[in-house]
Amino acid sequence: MEMSFREKSAWISLVLILLVFGPYFWFVGRTFAGSGHVHVGTQFGLITLFVILEIVVHVAIGIRSPRDARAPRDEREDLIDLKATRTAFYVLFAGALISIFTLHVPISAWTLSQFVLLSIVVAELVKFASQIVFFRRGF
């Protein structure tokens, strides 16, 4: 079965998030252990890199199948997106609460920002993974 443009898009986003932010958070974890330092510019640089890679790869798959890329979303795709977004919202909400609770622990603003960024990244991973599962299920 051929993957739709929307499913390919979800796979691309999922893989790019893992490739860009996986090593970043591994390094941040090492920083918490006292074996390194992450500059604020690194965070913004990775976000910029992620956006550029998303654009380039999506344009590339759009060129390979322009008709599929230009096709309007159908009701099934809208439902998949809504359900995946709802699931990701709960993950983001939990991450936000955990980030708020870290204020009761003596941490820096930088550490709090890392918890917030991690919450966003994990929520996006859950969203794209949910979309893939729903596409595969034939939802």
Secondary structure, DSSP 8 states (H G I E B T S, - for coil): ----HHHHHHHHHHHHHHHHHHHHHHHHHHHHTTS----HHHHHHHHHHHHHHHHHHHHHHHHHSHHHHHS---HHHHHHHHHHHHHHHHHHHHHHHHHHHGGGS---HHHHHHHHHHHHHHHHHHHHHHHHHHHHHT-
